[in-house]
Amino acid sequence: MPNEILDLLQKNIDELRLRVTRALIGFFVFFLIFFTFRFEYINMLGRKIPMLYPDPYSNVGAQFLVLAESHVLPKKVELIAVKPTDAMVADIYSVMFLAILFSMPIIVTEIGRFVGPGLRKQEISAIRSLGIPAAVLFAIGSIFGFWFIFPDLFKIFFYFDSSVGAYPTMSISSFTSFLFVYIISFGLSFEMPVIMVALTRLKLVQANFWLRNWRYAVVGSLIFGLVFSPGVLGVSMMIMALPMMLLYVLGAFIAKRVEEKSEAMTATAPYN
């Protein structure tokens, strides 16, 4: 018996190593592409077509940072490199973020293949049906924060700088960490309805539980906003917490509909 357990454990470790290796290969492939090349548009038959050109300096990561700077930062704000390595580190962070984003389907697939054999059919079905909504909500949350919230948030911060006579500058490393932490946090906050519906669909949490405990959700949203929002200002905390509260209400009502539909199908099953 001990030998069988050891063999099973070794088999699982080998399987885990295989899945992690494949996920890392996918990540590093995208990392090398985004770090080595840049996008350049060429005119072909009257249309602009993006092409990849070798350029380790103005690479895809650097292009994304330039886009983020022009969209997010107020015009009077200047980014500075405090240390010689700041710009390079910011570029690497940007490339890593994009590589994780584009390799996420590979990572999720490998995770699913590893944990899939240990799940029941109902659990696998629930995960598959909620996988696409989870990815879509994460993308919506990230884009919503980046495109609509961040510019106004930075304006608020630098209005305070101007009011006290401070010259509005920001280091490139601080801007990069600030930006990516906020993007990921906003994306994760939009996952709340998916998690709630999944727990209700798997019959782990009843839908009424979400409706009864809305007060704890409000406190939890504020704590999440306090921990994950950049800075310590209440305004950044509330900007992240308010969408989470609305998404909690949405998730509670969707979970209620899912539970009612499941109960109705169970009740009519003997007659089919």
C-alpha positions as a LaTeX table, in Angstrom:
\begin{tabular}{lrrr}
\hline
Residue & $x$ (\AA) & $y$ (\AA) & $z$ (\AA) \\
\hline
Met1 & 0.00 & 0.00 & 0.00 \\
Pro2 & 2.71 & 2.60 & 0.81 \\
Asn3 & 4.40 & 1.84 & $-2.52$ \\
Glu4 & 1.12 & 2.42 & $-4.37$ \\
Ile5 & 0.68 & 5.77 & $-2.62$ \\
Leu6 & 4.25 & 6.77 & $-3.47$ \\
Asp7 & 3.76 & 5.74 & $-7.10$ \\
Leu8 & 0.53 & 7.75 & $-7.30$ \\
Leu9 & 2.24 & 10.76 & $-5.69$ \\
Gln10 & 5.16 & 10.51 & $-8.12$ \\
Lys11 & 2.75 & 10.25 & $-11.03$ \\
Asn12 & 0.94 & 13.40 & $-9.89$ \\
Ile13 & 4.24 & 15.25 & $-9.44$ \\
Asp14 & 5.34 & 14.25 & $-12.95$ \\
Glu15 & 1.99 & 15.38 & $-14.34$ \\
Leu16 & 2.26 & 18.70 & $-12.48$ \\
Arg17 & 5.80 & 19.21 & $-13.79$ \\
Leu18 & 4.60 & 18.57 & $-17.35$ \\
Arg19 & 1.71 & 21.06 & $-17.05$ \\
Val20 & 3.86 & 23.75 & $-15.44$ \\
Thr21 & 6.54 & 23.30 & $-18.10$ \\
Arg22 & 4.02 & 23.69 & $-20.93$ \\
Ala23 & 2.51 & 26.79 & $-19.31$ \\
Leu24 & 5.97 & 28.32 & $-18.83$ \\
Ile25 & 6.90 & 27.57 & $-22.45$ \\
Gly26 & 3.78 & 29.42 & $-23.62$ \\
Phe27 & 4.61 & 32.36 & $-21.36$ \\
Phe28 & 8.25 & 32.61 & $-22.49$ \\
Val29 & 7.32 & 32.38 & $-26.17$ \\
Phe30 & 5.09 & 35.44 & $-25.84$ \\
Phe31 & 7.67 & 37.13 & $-23.60$ \\
Leu32 & 10.39 & 36.76 & $-26.23$ \\
Ile33 & 8.08 & 38.00 & $-29.00$ \\
Phe34 & 6.98 & 41.08 & $-27.08$ \\
Phe35 & 10.50 & 41.82 & $-25.81$ \\
Thr36 & 12.25 & 41.36 & $-29.16$ \\
Phe37 & 9.79 & 42.85 & $-31.64$ \\
Arg38 & 7.70 & 45.95 & $-32.13$ \\
Phe39 & 4.51 & 46.51 & $-34.07$ \\
Glu40 & 4.81 & 48.57 & $-37.23$ \\
Tyr41 & 1.92 & 49.32 & $-39.58$ \\
Ile42 & 2.44 & 49.02 & $-43.33$ \\
Asn43 & 0.12 & 50.15 & $-46.09$ \\
Met44 & $-1.07$ & 47.29 & $-48.26$ \\
Leu45 & $-3.84$ & 47.80 & $-50.81$ \\
Gly46 & $-4.96$ & 50.92 & $-48.97$ \\
Arg47 & $-5.17$ & 49.20 & $-45.59$ \\
Lys48 & $-2.88$ & 49.39 & $-42.57$ \\
Ile49 & $-1.67$ & 45.95 & $-41.55$ \\
Pro50 & 0.35 & 45.41 & $-38.33$ \\
Met51 & 3.69 & 43.66 & $-38.77$ \\
Leu52 & 6.38 & 42.59 & $-36.31$ \\
Tyr53 & 9.84 & 44.11 & $-36.71$ \\
Pro54 & 12.93 & 43.31 & $-34.58$ \\
Asp55 & 13.51 & 46.09 & $-32.05$ \\
Pro56 & 14.48 & 45.22 & $-28.45$ \\
Tyr57 & 14.36 & 48.88 & $-27.38$ \\
Ser58 & 11.04 & 50.14 & $-28.75$ \\
Asn59 & 9.46 & 46.72 & $-28.33$ \\
Val60 & 5.81 & 45.84 & $-27.83$ \\
Gly61 & 6.11 & 46.36 & $-24.07$ \\
Ala62 & 7.52 & 49.85 & $-24.57$ \\
Gln63 & 4.81 & 50.63 & $-27.13$ \\
Phe64 & 2.14 & 49.61 & $-24.62$ \\
Leu65 & 3.69 & 51.85 & $-21.96$ \\
Val66 & 3.74 & 54.80 & $-24.34$ \\
Leu67 & 0.06 & 54.20 & $-25.12$ \\
Ala68 & $-0.75$ & 53.98 & $-21.41$ \\
Glu69 & 1.17 & 57.15 & $-20.64$ \\
Ser70 & $-0.56$ & 59.16 & $-23.36$ \\
His71 & $-4.01$ & 57.93 & $-22.34$ \\
Val72 & $-3.75$ & 57.90 & $-18.56$ \\
Leu73 & $-1.44$ & 60.71 & $-17.50$ \\
Pro74 & $-2.45$ & 64.39 & $-17.65$ \\
Lys75 & $-0.51$ & 66.40 & $-20.24$ \\
Lys76 & 1.50 & 68.37 & $-17.69$ \\
Val77 & 2.80 & 65.27 & $-15.91$ \\
Glu78 & 6.31 & 64.11 & $-16.79$ \\
Leu79 & 7.64 & 60.60 & $-16.31$ \\
Ile80 & 11.23 & 60.45 & $-15.12$ \\
Ala81 & 13.81 & 57.68 & $-14.73$ \\
Val82 & 15.23 & 58.05 & $-11.24$ \\
Lys83 & 17.73 & 55.21 & $-11.70$ \\
Pro84 & 19.44 & 54.08 & $-14.93$ \\
Thr85 & 17.60 & 50.76 & $-14.80$ \\
Asp86 & 14.11 & 52.18 & $-14.19$ \\
Ala87 & 13.06 & 52.29 & $-17.84$ \\
Met88 & 14.38 & 48.79 & $-18.54$ \\
Val89 & 12.62 & 47.35 & $-15.49$ \\
Ala90 & 9.38 & 49.08 & $-16.47$ \\
Asp91 & 9.69 & 47.66 & $-19.98$ \\
Ile92 & 10.25 & 44.14 & $-18.61$ \\
Tyr93 & 7.21 & 44.48 & $-16.32$ \\
Ser94 & 5.13 & 45.59 & $-19.29$ \\
Val95 & 6.35 & 42.66 & $-21.40$ \\
Met96 & 5.65 & 40.22 & $-18.55$ \\
Phe97 & 2.14 & 41.58 & $-18.12$ \\
Leu98 & 1.37 & 41.21 & $-21.83$ \\
Ala99 & 2.95 & 37.74 & $-21.94$ \\
Ile100 & 0.81 & 36.55 & $-19.02$ \\
Leu101 & $-2.27$ & 38.06 & $-20.63$ \\
Phe102 & $-1.75$ & 36.37 & $-23.99$ \\
Ser103 & $-0.58$ & 33.04 & $-22.54$ \\
Met104 & $-3.50$ & 32.86 & $-20.10$ \\
Pro105 & $-5.51$ & 30.46 & $-22.34$ \\
Ile106 & $-2.56$ & 28.06 & $-22.30$ \\
Ile107 & $-2.14$ & 28.41 & $-18.53$ \\
Val108 & $-5.85$ & 27.85 & $-17.87$ \\
Thr109 & $-5.90$ & 24.85 & $-20.22$ \\
Glu110 & $-2.97$ & 23.20 & $-18.47$ \\
Ile111 & $-4.52$ & 23.83 & $-15.04$ \\
Gly112 & $-7.79$ & 22.31 & $-16.26$ \\
Arg113 & $-6.04$ & 19.22 & $-17.60$ \\
Phe114 & $-4.25$ & 18.73 & $-14.29$ \\
Val115 & $-7.25$ & 19.10 & $-11.97$ \\
Gly116 & $-9.86$ & 17.71 & $-14.39$ \\
Pro117 & $-9.43$ & 14.00 & $-13.57$ \\
Gly118 & $-10.16$ & 14.70 & $-9.89$ \\
Leu119 & $-13.45$ & 16.53 & $-10.53$ \\
Arg120 & $-16.96$ & 15.20 & $-10.99$ \\
Lys121 & $-18.87$ & 15.70 & $-14.23$ \\
Gln122 & $-21.10$ & 18.33 & $-12.62$ \\
Glu123 & $-18.06$ & 20.31 & $-11.44$ \\
Ile124 & $-16.36$ & 20.07 & $-14.84$ \\
Ser125 & $-19.56$ & 21.23 & $-16.55$ \\
Ala126 & $-19.87$ & 24.20 & $-14.20$ \\
Ile127 & $-16.25$ & 25.23 & $-14.74$ \\
Arg128 & $-16.55$ & 24.98 & $-18.52$ \\
Ser129 & $-19.76$ & 26.98 & $-18.65$ \\
Leu130 & $-18.31$ & 29.72 & $-16.45$ \\
Gly131 & $-14.84$ & 29.83 & $-17.99$ \\
Ile132 & $-15.74$ & 32.15 & $-20.85$ \\
Pro133 & $-17.79$ & 34.55 & $-18.68$ \\
Ala134 & $-14.88$ & 34.68 & $-16.21$ \\
Ala135 & $-12.42$ & 35.61 & $-18.97$ \\
Val136 & $-14.82$ & 38.16 & $-20.45$ \\
Leu137 & $-15.49$ & 39.81 & $-17.08$ \\
Phe138 & $-11.77$ & 39.99 & $-16.30$ \\
Ala139 & $-11.15$ & 41.67 & $-19.65$ \\
Ile140 & $-14.07$ & 44.07 & $-19.17$ \\
Gly141 & $-12.90$ & 44.99 & $-15.68$ \\
Ser142 & $-9.33$ & 45.60 & $-16.83$ \\
Ile143 & $-10.37$ & 47.66 & $-19.86$ \\
Phe144 & $-12.96$ & 49.58 & $-17.86$ \\
Gly145 & $-10.39$ & 50.53 & $-15.24$ \\
Phe146 & $-7.68$ & 51.38 & $-17.76$ \\
Trp147 & $-9.80$ & 53.33 & $-20.22$ \\
Phe148 & $-12.35$ & 55.12 & $-18.05$ \\
Ile149 & $-11.17$ & 55.17 & $-14.41$ \\
Phe150 & $-7.40$ & 55.63 & $-14.52$ \\
Pro151 & $-7.30$ & 58.98 & $-16.41$ \\
Asp152 & $-9.71$ & 60.64 & $-13.98$ \\
Leu153 & $-7.97$ & 59.03 & $-11.00$ \\
Phe154 & $-4.58$ & 60.40 & $-12.04$ \\
Lys155 & $-6.11$ & 63.83 & $-12.63$ \\
Ile156 & $-7.45$ & 63.83 & $-9.07$ \\
Phe157 & $-4.05$ & 62.85 & $-7.67$ \\
Phe158 & $-2.17$ & 65.53 & $-9.59$ \\
Tyr159 & $-4.76$ & 68.22 & $-8.84$ \\
Phe160 & $-3.69$ & 67.80 & $-5.23$ \\
Asp161 & $-0.04$ & 68.11 & $-6.31$ \\
Ser162 & $-0.77$ & 71.38 & $-8.09$ \\
Ser163 & $-2.77$ & 72.73 & $-5.16$ \\
Val164 & 0.24 & 72.44 & $-2.84$ \\
Gly165 & 2.69 & 73.80 & $-5.43$ \\
Ala166 & 4.37 & 70.48 & $-6.21$ \\
Tyr167 & 5.69 & 69.93 & $-9.73$ \\
Pro168 & 3.76 & 66.97 & $-11.24$ \\
Thr169 & 6.36 & 64.30 & $-11.98$ \\
Met170 & 6.30 & 60.53 & $-11.55$ \\
Ser171 & 8.97 & 57.87 & $-11.87$ \\
Ile172 & 8.48 & 55.35 & $-14.67$ \\
Ser173 & 8.81 & 52.44 & $-12.22$ \\
Ser174 & 6.14 & 53.84 & $-9.89$ \\
Phe175 & 3.80 & 54.47 & $-12.81$ \\
Thr176 & 4.26 & 50.93 & $-14.15$ \\
Ser177 & 3.67 & 49.17 & $-10.83$ \\
Phe178 & 0.77 & 51.51 & $-10.07$ \\
Leu179 & $-0.83$ & 50.83 & $-13.46$ \\
Phe180 & $-0.50$ & 47.05 & $-13.57$ \\
Val181 & $-1.54$ & 46.46 & $-9.96$ \\
Tyr182 & $-4.66$ & 48.53 & $-10.59$ \\
Ile183 & $-5.46$ & 46.77 & $-13.90$ \\
Ile184 & $-5.16$ & 43.31 & $-12.34$ \\
Ser185 & $-7.12$ & 44.36 & $-9.24$ \\
Phe186 & $-9.94$ & 45.78 & $-11.34$ \\
Gly187 & $-10.02$ & 42.63 & $-13.47$ \\
Leu188 & $-10.15$ & 40.39 & $-10.40$ \\
Ser189 & $-12.89$ & 42.47 & $-8.78$ \\
Phe190 & $-15.10$ & 41.82 & $-11.82$ \\
Glu191 & $-14.79$ & 38.06 & $-11.19$ \\
Met192 & $-17.07$ & 38.25 & $-8.15$ \\
Pro193 & $-20.35$ & 37.33 & $-9.95$ \\
Val194 & $-18.70$ & 34.30 & $-11.57$ \\
Ile195 & $-17.42$ & 33.02 & $-8.22$ \\
Met196 & $-20.82$ & 33.51 & $-6.59$ \\
Val197 & $-22.73$ & 31.77 & $-9.38$ \\
Ala198 & $-20.20$ & 28.91 & $-9.46$ \\
Leu199 & $-20.55$ & 28.26 & $-5.71$ \\
Thr200 & $-24.34$ & 28.31 & $-5.98$ \\
Arg201 & $-24.39$ & 26.10 & $-9.06$ \\
Leu202 & $-22.16$ & 23.54 & $-7.32$ \\
Lys203 & $-24.63$ & 23.66 & $-4.39$ \\
Leu204 & $-21.91$ & 24.77 & $-2.00$ \\
Val205 & $-23.63$ & 28.05 & $-1.13$ \\
Gln206 & $-27.35$ & 28.79 & $-1.34$ \\
Ala207 & $-28.44$ & 31.89 & $-3.22$ \\
Asn208 & $-30.20$ & 33.29 & $-0.16$ \\
Phe209 & $-26.83$ & 33.36 & 1.62 \\
Trp210 & $-25.61$ & 36.07 & $-0.74$ \\
Leu211 & $-28.74$ & 38.17 & $-0.24$ \\
Arg212 & $-28.70$ & 37.81 & 3.55 \\
Asn213 & $-25.07$ & 38.76 & 3.97 \\
Trp214 & $-24.86$ & 41.84 & 1.78 \\
Arg215 & $-23.47$ & 43.87 & 4.70 \\
Tyr216 & $-20.41$ & 41.64 & 4.87 \\
Ala217 & $-19.99$ & 42.10 & 1.11 \\
Val218 & $-19.91$ & 45.87 & 1.57 \\
Val219 & $-17.22$ & 45.57 & 4.24 \\
Gly220 & $-15.30$ & 43.05 & 2.14 \\
Ser221 & $-15.42$ & 45.34 & $-0.90$ \\
Leu222 & $-14.05$ & 48.22 & 1.14 \\
Ile223 & $-11.26$ & 46.02 & 2.51 \\
Phe224 & $-10.42$ & 44.80 & $-1.01$ \\
Gly225 & $-10.32$ & 48.38 & $-2.25$ \\
Leu226 & $-8.12$ & 49.41 & 0.68 \\
Val227 & $-5.64$ & 46.57 & 0.17 \\
Phe228 & $-5.41$ & 46.50 & $-3.62$ \\
Ser229 & $-5.99$ & 50.09 & $-4.65$ \\
Pro230 & $-2.78$ & 52.08 & $-5.11$ \\
Gly231 & $-2.10$ & 54.68 & $-2.49$ \\
Val232 & $-3.89$ & 55.12 & 0.80 \\
Leu233 & $-6.49$ & 57.67 & $-0.26$ \\
Gly234 & $-10.14$ & 56.92 & 0.34 \\
Val235 & $-11.04$ & 58.04 & $-3.18$ \\
Ser236 & $-9.02$ & 55.23 & $-4.81$ \\
Met237 & $-10.49$ & 52.73 & $-2.36$ \\
Met238 & $-14.05$ & 53.79 & $-3.14$ \\
Ile239 & $-13.44$ & 53.80 & $-6.90$ \\
Met240 & $-12.59$ & 50.11 & $-6.67$ \\
Ala241 & $-15.09$ & 49.18 & $-3.94$ \\
Leu242 & $-18.23$ & 50.65 & $-5.55$ \\
Pro243 & $-18.12$ & 48.48 & $-8.71$ \\
Met244 & $-17.55$ & 45.43 & $-6.50$ \\
Met245 & $-20.69$ & 46.23 & $-4.51$ \\
Leu246 & $-22.75$ & 46.53 & $-7.69$ \\
Leu247 & $-21.26$ & 43.30 & $-9.05$ \\
Tyr248 & $-22.10$ & 41.54 & $-5.77$ \\
Val249 & $-25.75$ & 42.51 & $-6.16$ \\
Leu250 & $-25.68$ & 41.33 & $-9.78$ \\
Gly251 & $-24.05$ & 38.04 & $-8.78$ \\
Ala252 & $-26.62$ & 37.47 & $-6.02$ \\
Phe253 & $-29.58$ & 37.85 & $-8.39$ \\
Ile254 & $-27.96$ & 35.69 & $-11.09$ \\
Ala255 & $-27.20$ & 33.02 & $-8.48$ \\
Lys256 & $-30.85$ & 33.15 & $-7.40$ \\
Arg257 & $-32.00$ & 32.62 & $-11.00$ \\
Val258 & $-29.55$ & 29.74 & $-11.46$ \\
Glu259 & $-30.76$ & 28.08 & $-8.26$ \\
Glu260 & $-34.42$ & 28.46 & $-9.23$ \\
Lys261 & $-33.72$ & 27.01 & $-12.68$ \\
Ser262 & $-31.86$ & 24.07 & $-11.14$ \\
Glu263 & $-34.69$ & 23.38 & $-8.70$ \\
Ala264 & $-37.24$ & 23.54 & $-11.50$ \\
Met265 & $-35.26$ & 21.05 & $-13.61$ \\
Thr266 & $-34.93$ & 18.72 & $-10.61$ \\
Ala267 & $-38.65$ & 18.91 & $-9.87$ \\
Thr268 & $-39.65$ & 18.03 & $-13.44$ \\
Ala269 & $-36.99$ & 15.37 & $-13.99$ \\
Pro270 & $-39.15$ & 12.37 & $-12.85$ \\
Tyr271 & $-41.87$ & 13.30 & $-15.32$ \\
Asn272 & $-39.54$ & 13.43 & $-18.34$ \\
\hline
\end{tabular}
